[in-house]
Amino acid sequence: MIENSENKVFNHAVFLLSRRDYTTHELKQKLVVKFVRSDKSKIENAHVFIEQAITKISEYGYLNDARYCESFIRMSAGKYRGKTRIKNELKFKGVNNQLIENAFNTCEIDWFELATVCLERKLGNTSMHEVLSDHKLKSKYFRFLMSRGFNSEEIQNAMDELKHQHSE
């Protein structure tokens, strides 16, 4: 019976990971909800089985927070999200700060360029001269880029870059 329960937890963890990547923290939460909190499949010592399953899955290389971070950063940058927002989302997903910093150090993303492209896409037909001359409009685009996770230095650089491009 115990071995059956242990296999059930492990198999469910592998099933979840076959559908998409999870951080260790997220996977643990999913397994706790399924095997501890659920009335239907209460398993004695479920926490022990969950820890064993996570350890085994990590040893097999199916669960890797560092790989998840790098992948998440690339995917988020592709959605025009800034470094601050990505960091906060990864922290929320339970990834430790050291892994996050290491992942950002290995990624080769130009955050200034990304902010410029994001602003350019948001502007559409609006001219940068019009934005810079209207304080309300400038604040609107500044807040937009801040909500995307870019810092003020990146935003100012993006505005200056587009101003320079449109003045030529």
Secondary structure, DSSP 8 states (H G I E B T S, - for coil): -HHHHHHHHHHHHHHHHHHS---HHHHHHHHHIIIII-STT--TTHHHHHHHHHHHHHHHTS--HHHHHHHHHHHHHHTT--HHHHHHHHHHTT--HHHHHHHHHH----HHHHHHHHHHHHHTTS-HHHHHH-HHHHHHHHHHHHHTT--HHHHHHHHHHHHHHHH-
